[in-house]
């Protein structure tokens, strides 16, 4: 099996699975319970929060545990909007956000908020000038992806943060689901107020994630009915998943330090291989893009047909984000980048992990070329 859909989800580390089983078996009590078993679970929760805070250079009190990226984005965007609407109802985001953010902003528009969607250039990058021009006295939030989930384009988060430091009343939210463990992000130095992370993108388990909320930032809770997570997210905590996430984050950040150059080399190997296959157009920019995501279009072939053909040969890739992969038609992201309908409708995404090798991707590229040739023969 050659698995190249790591942006959709990653295979859990063996150590993460072992941790989940151990905690589930031995520390199954509710961490809010007053008895000793509840206290043991609470101690594990506290230790995991402290460990994650240390890894992210954040205070433990700034870590709010969630069910994943979608919930984290919803809490950050809607929570800030509702909490601070008396001060202003203008929000800024980009036109190429993940659906969990993009649709949150669309929902808020139906609730009377005004949203500015920043356009992007042909590489998927926003303009800082456009951002500066969009800021108004009633702007309360700027929210954007660090790494685009379809193309891998890296937004200038540091520069955006520097710009927003001049506007003390505007909150800055970053969706770092695709960036964590691949592209460095400095929460404090870059002026980030809220940041979303999901465990299953870093070899953790599905159904676990976190939202960094800088101390002093207030937001309206979407879930009520309990005092968990500093009253920001009611509900019994998934202790086993959270402890496993802390381990996954540590292991993934350690891998980044050791294997990041190898991942970049694999990316360039893929890009060079794709350039030699007739009928392929590469959509991911070679510069200023993440080391694990490559997006390309195959002329004249429906992506789902090609994906199924590769699947039969034990090679696994995707079209766009997993949340939107079953939707037909053109990619909203690629259309916003100025690509035509035909090219935006035939896109494939390859996404690697630190375990991906040049031998694997060499085989995958060979099979891809064979399948494209087979389809072209049939279409003649």
C-alpha positions as CSV (number, residue, x, y, z in Angstrom):
1,X,0.0,0.0,0.0
2,X,1.2,3.5,-0.9
3,X,-0.8,6.0,1.2
4,X,-0.6,9.6,-0.1
5,X,-3.7,11.1,1.5
6,X,-2.2,12.3,4.7
7,X,-3.8,15.7,4.6
8,X,-7.2,13.9,4.9
9,X,-5.9,11.8,7.9
10,X,-2.8,10.2,9.1
11,X,-2.1,6.7,10.4
12,X,-1.9,6.8,14.2
13,X,1.5,6.2,15.8
14,X,1.7,2.8,17.5
15,X,2.6,4.6,20.7
16,X,-0.5,6.7,20.4
17,X,-2.7,3.7,20.1
18,X,-1.0,2.0,23.1
19,X,-1.5,5.2,25.2
20,X,-5.2,5.4,24.2
21,X,-5.8,1.7,25.2
22,X,-3.9,2.1,28.5
23,X,-5.7,5.3,29.6
24,X,-9.1,3.9,28.5
25,X,-8.6,0.7,30.5
26,X,-7.0,2.2,33.7
27,X,-8.2,5.8,33.9
28,X,-11.8,5.6,32.5
29,X,-13.4,7.7,35.2
30,X,-15.0,11.0,34.6
31,X,-12.4,13.7,35.4
32,X,-15.1,15.9,36.9
33,X,-16.0,13.2,39.5
34,X,-15.0,13.9,43.1
35,X,-13.8,10.4,44.0
36,X,-10.2,9.2,43.7
37,X,-10.7,7.6,40.3
38,X,-12.0,10.9,38.9
39,X,-9.0,12.6,40.5
40,X,-6.6,10.2,38.7
41,X,-8.3,11.0,35.3
42,X,-8.2,14.8,36.1
43,X,-4.5,14.5,36.9
44,X,-3.8,12.9,33.5
45,X,-5.8,15.7,31.8
46,X,-3.9,18.3,33.7
47,X,-0.6,16.7,32.7
48,X,-1.6,16.5,29.0
49,X,-2.6,20.2,29.0
50,X,0.7,21.1,30.6
51,X,2.6,19.0,28.1
52,X,0.8,20.5,25.1
53,X,1.2,24.0,26.4
54,X,5.0,23.4,26.7
55,X,5.2,22.0,23.2
56,X,3.3,25.0,21.7
57,X,5.1,27.6,24.0
58,X,1.7,28.4,25.5
59,X,0.3,28.4,29.0
60,X,-1.8,25.4,30.0
61,X,-4.7,27.7,30.7
62,X,-4.6,28.7,27.0
63,X,-5.3,25.2,25.8
64,X,-9.0,24.3,25.2
65,X,-9.7,20.7,24.2
66,X,-12.1,20.1,21.3
67,X,-13.3,17.3,19.0
68,X,-11.1,18.5,16.1
69,X,-10.5,21.2,13.6
70,X,-14.1,21.8,12.5
71,X,-15.2,22.4,16.1
72,X,-12.2,24.5,16.9
73,X,-12.8,26.8,13.9
74,X,-16.5,27.1,14.7
75,X,-15.7,28.0,18.4
76,X,-13.1,30.6,17.4
77,X,-15.0,32.3,14.7
78,X,-18.5,32.3,16.1
79,X,-17.3,32.7,19.7
80,X,-15.4,35.9,18.9
81,X,-18.2,37.2,16.7
82,X,-21.0,36.8,19.2
83,X,-18.9,37.9,22.2
84,X,-17.8,41.1,20.7
85,X,-20.7,42.0,18.3
86,X,-21.6,45.1,20.4
87,X,-18.2,46.6,19.4
88,X,-18.4,45.6,15.8
89,X,-19.9,43.2,13.3
90,X,-17.3,43.2,10.6
91,X,-15.1,40.1,10.1
92,X,-12.3,39.4,7.7
93,X,-11.2,36.1,6.2
94,X,-9.9,34.8,2.9
95,X,-11.7,33.4,-0.1
96,X,-9.9,30.0,0.2
97,X,-10.6,28.9,3.7
98,X,-11.5,25.3,4.7
99,X,-15.2,24.7,4.6
100,X,-15.5,24.6,8.4
101,X,-14.4,28.3,8.5
102,X,-15.8,29.4,5.2
103,X,-19.3,28.1,6.0
104,X,-19.1,29.6,9.6
105,X,-18.6,33.0,8.0
106,X,-21.5,32.4,5.6
107,X,-23.7,31.5,8.6
108,X,-22.6,34.7,10.4
109,X,-23.6,36.7,7.4
110,X,-27.1,35.3,7.7
111,X,-27.0,36.5,11.3
112,X,-26.4,40.1,10.3
113,X,-22.5,40.2,10.3
114,X,-20.6,41.6,7.4
115,X,-17.7,39.6,6.1
116,X,-14.8,40.6,3.8
117,X,-13.4,37.7,1.8
118,X,-9.8,38.6,0.8
119,X,-9.0,37.5,-2.8
120,X,-5.8,35.6,-3.6
121,X,-3.3,35.6,-6.5
122,X,-2.5,32.8,-8.8
123,X,-0.4,31.1,-6.1
124,X,-3.2,31.3,-3.5
125,X,-1.6,34.1,-1.5
126,X,-3.4,37.1,0.0
127,X,-2.2,40.6,-0.4
128,X,-1.2,42.5,2.8
129,X,-2.3,45.7,1.2
130,X,-5.8,44.2,0.6
131,X,-5.9,43.2,4.3
132,X,-4.9,46.7,5.4
133,X,-7.5,48.3,3.2
134,X,-10.2,45.9,4.5
135,X,-9.7,46.8,8.1
136,X,-12.4,49.1,9.5
137,X,-13.2,50.6,12.9
138,X,-15.9,47.9,13.5
139,X,-13.6,45.0,12.5
140,X,-13.4,42.5,15.4
141,X,-11.8,39.4,13.8
142,X,-9.3,38.3,11.1
143,X,-9.2,34.6,10.5
144,X,-7.2,32.6,8.0
145,X,-5.5,29.3,7.2
146,X,-1.8,28.9,7.8
147,X,-1.4,26.2,5.2
148,X,-4.1,25.7,2.5
149,X,-5.6,22.2,2.7
150,X,-5.8,21.7,-1.1
151,X,-2.8,23.5,-2.5
152,X,-0.4,23.8,0.4
153,X,0.1,27.5,0.0
154,X,1.5,29.2,3.1
155,X,-0.1,32.5,4.1
156,X,2.1,35.3,5.5
157,X,0.9,34.8,9.1
158,X,3.8,36.6,10.6
159,X,3.3,39.7,8.5
160,X,-0.5,39.6,9.1
161,X,0.2,39.4,12.9
162,X,2.5,42.3,12.7
163,X,-0.1,44.3,10.9
164,X,-2.8,43.5,13.4
165,X,-0.6,44.4,16.4
166,X,-1.4,48.0,15.3
167,X,-5.1,47.3,15.8
168,X,-5.3,46.1,19.4
169,X,-9.1,45.5,19.3
170,X,-9.0,43.0,16.4
171,X,-8.6,39.3,17.3
172,X,-6.4,37.1,15.0
173,X,-7.4,33.4,14.5
174,X,-5.3,31.0,12.6
175,X,-6.4,27.6,11.3
176,X,-3.3,25.6,11.7
177,X,-4.7,22.1,11.1
178,X,-2.6,21.5,8.0
179,X,0.5,23.4,9.2
180,X,1.1,21.8,12.6
181,X,4.1,19.6,12.6
182,X,5.1,20.6,9.1
183,X,5.5,24.4,9.0
184,X,6.6,26.4,12.1
185,X,4.1,28.8,13.7
186,X,5.0,31.2,16.5
187,X,1.9,31.8,18.5
188,X,3.2,34.5,20.8
189,X,5.7,36.2,18.6
190,X,3.3,36.5,15.7
191,X,0.4,38.0,17.7
192,X,-2.0,35.1,17.3
193,X,-5.0,35.1,19.6
194,X,-6.6,31.8,18.6
195,X,-5.3,28.8,16.8
196,X,-6.9,25.5,15.7
197,X,-5.2,22.1,15.7
198,X,-6.5,18.6,15.0
199,X,-4.9,15.4,16.3
200,X,-5.6,13.1,13.4
201,X,-3.5,15.2,11.0
202,X,-0.4,14.5,13.2
203,X,-0.8,10.7,13.7
204,X,-3.2,11.1,16.6
205,X,-6.8,9.9,16.8
206,X,-9.9,11.3,15.1
207,X,-12.3,13.1,17.4
208,X,-9.6,15.0,19.3
209,X,-8.2,18.5,18.8
210,X,-7.5,21.8,20.6
211,X,-8.1,25.5,20.3
212,X,-5.4,27.8,21.6
213,X,-7.0,30.8,23.2
214,X,-4.6,33.5,24.4
215,X,-5.0,34.5,28.0
216,X,-7.3,37.5,28.2
217,X,-9.3,36.7,25.1
218,X,-13.0,36.2,25.7
219,X,-15.4,34.4,23.5
220,X,-18.9,33.1,23.7
221,X,-19.2,29.4,24.3
222,X,-21.0,27.3,21.7
223,X,-21.6,24.4,24.1
224,X,-23.0,25.1,27.5
225,X,-24.0,22.9,30.4
226,X,-20.8,22.3,32.3
227,X,-17.7,24.0,33.6
228,X,-15.2,22.0,31.6
229,X,-12.5,23.7,29.6
230,X,-12.7,27.0,31.5
231,X,-16.4,27.1,30.6
232,X,-15.4,27.5,26.9
233,X,-16.5,24.0,25.8
234,X,-18.9,22.1,28.1
235,X,-18.9,18.3,27.9
236,X,-17.0,15.4,29.5
237,X,-13.4,15.4,28.3
238,X,-12.1,12.6,26.1
239,X,-9.2,11.9,28.5
240,X,-7.7,9.0,26.5
241,X,-7.9,10.9,23.3
242,X,-6.4,14.0,24.8
243,X,-3.5,12.2,26.5
244,X,-2.9,10.4,23.1
245,X,-2.9,13.7,21.3
246,X,-0.2,15.1,23.6
247,X,1.9,12.1,22.7
248,X,1.2,12.5,19.0
249,X,2.1,16.2,19.1
250,X,5.4,15.5,20.8
251,X,6.3,12.7,18.4
252,X,5.3,14.7,15.3
253,X,7.3,17.7,16.4
254,X,10.3,15.5,17.0
255,X,10.0,14.0,13.6
256,X,9.8,17.5,12.0
257,X,13.2,18.3,13.5
258,X,14.8,15.2,12.1
259,X,12.9,14.5,8.8
260,X,11.8,17.8,7.4
261,X,14.5,18.0,4.8
262,X,13.6,14.4,3.6
263,X,10.0,15.4,3.3
264,X,11.0,18.4,1.2
265,X,13.2,16.2,-1.0
266,X,10.2,13.8,-1.6
267,X,8.0,16.8,-2.5
268,X,10.5,18.0,-5.1
269,X,10.9,14.5,-6.4
270,X,7.1,14.3,-6.9
271,X,7.0,17.8,-8.6
272,X,9.8,16.9,-11.0
273,X,8.1,13.6,-11.8
274,X,4.7,15.2,-12.5
275,X,6.4,17.7,-14.9
276,X,7.5,14.8,-17.0
277,X,4.0,13.4,-17.4
278,X,2.0,14.7,-20.4
279,X,-1.4,16.2,-19.6
280,X,-0.6,17.3,-16.1
281,X,-0.6,20.9,-14.8
282,X,0.7,21.6,-11.4
283,X,-1.4,23.9,-9.2
284,X,0.7,24.0,-6.0
285,X,3.3,26.8,-6.1
286,X,6.9,25.6,-5.9
287,X,7.8,28.4,-3.5
288,X,6.0,29.3,-0.3
289,X,4.1,26.1,0.0
290,X,4.1,23.3,2.6
291,X,6.4,20.3,2.2
292,X,3.7,17.7,2.2
293,X,0.9,18.9,-0.2
294,X,1.0,18.7,-4.0
295,X,-2.0,19.6,-6.1
296,X,-2.2,19.0,-9.9
297,X,-4.8,18.7,-12.6
298,X,-5.0,15.9,-15.2
299,X,-6.4,17.2,-18.5
300,X,-9.6,15.4,-19.7
301,X,-9.9,12.9,-16.9
302,X,-12.4,13.1,-14.1
303,X,-10.5,13.0,-10.8
304,X,-12.8,10.4,-9.1
305,X,-12.2,8.0,-12.0
306,X,-8.4,8.3,-11.8
307,X,-8.6,8.0,-8.0
308,X,-10.5,4.7,-8.2
309,X,-8.0,3.4,-10.8
310,X,-5.1,4.2,-8.5
311,X,-7.0,2.6,-5.6
312,X,-7.3,-0.7,-7.5
313,X,-3.5,-0.6,-7.6
314,X,-3.1,0.1,-3.9
315,X,-2.2,3.7,-4.3
316,X,-4.3,6.2,-2.3
317,X,-4.7,9.9,-3.2
318,X,-7.6,12.4,-3.1
319,X,-9.3,15.3,-4.9
320,X,-9.6,18.0,-2.3
321,X,-10.2,18.2,1.4
322,X,-11.8,15.1,2.8
323,X,-14.8,17.2,4.0
324,X,-15.5,18.3,0.5
325,X,-14.2,15.3,-1.5
326,X,-17.7,13.9,-2.3
327,X,-18.9,17.2,-3.8
328,X,-18.8,17.3,-7.6
329,X,-17.7,20.2,-9.7
330,X,-14.8,22.5,-9.6
331,X,-12.7,23.3,-6.6
332,X,-13.7,26.6,-5.0
333,X,-10.0,27.1,-4.0
334,X,-8.6,26.7,-7.4
335,X,-11.3,28.9,-9.0
336,X,-10.4,31.6,-6.5
337,X,-6.8,31.3,-7.7
338,X,-7.9,32.1,-11.2
339,X,-7.8,28.6,-12.7
340,X,-10.4,27.9,-15.3
341,X,-13.4,25.6,-14.7
342,X,-11.9,22.6,-16.6
343,X,-8.6,22.7,-14.7
344,X,-10.3,23.3,-11.3
345,X,-12.6,20.3,-12.0
346,X,-9.8,17.8,-12.7
347,X,-7.5,18.3,-9.6
348,X,-5.8,15.6,-7.6
349,X,-4.1,16.1,-4.3
350,X,-1.1,14.1,-3.1
351,X,-0.1,14.5,0.5
352,X,2.8,12.8,2.1
353,X,3.9,12.0,5.7
354,X,7.4,11.8,7.2
355,X,7.3,8.1,6.4
356,X,6.8,8.6,2.7
357,X,9.9,7.6,0.6
358,X,11.2,8.4,-2.8
359,X,10.8,4.7,-3.8
360,X,7.1,4.9,-2.9
361,X,6.4,8.0,-4.8
362,X,8.5,6.8,-7.7
363,X,6.2,3.8,-8.0
364,X,3.1,6.0,-7.5
365,X,4.2,8.3,-10.3
366,X,4.9,5.4,-12.7
367,X,1.4,3.9,-12.0
368,X,-0.2,7.4,-12.4
369,X,1.5,7.8,-15.8
370,X,0.3,4.3,-16.9
371,X,-3.3,5.0,-15.9
372,X,-3.3,8.3,-17.6
373,X,-2.1,6.7,-20.8
374,X,-4.7,4.0,-20.5
375,X,-7.5,6.5,-20.2
376,X,-6.2,8.4,-23.2
377,X,-6.2,5.3,-25.3
378,X,-9.8,4.5,-24.4
379,X,-10.8,8.1,-25.2
380,X,-9.3,8.1,-28.7
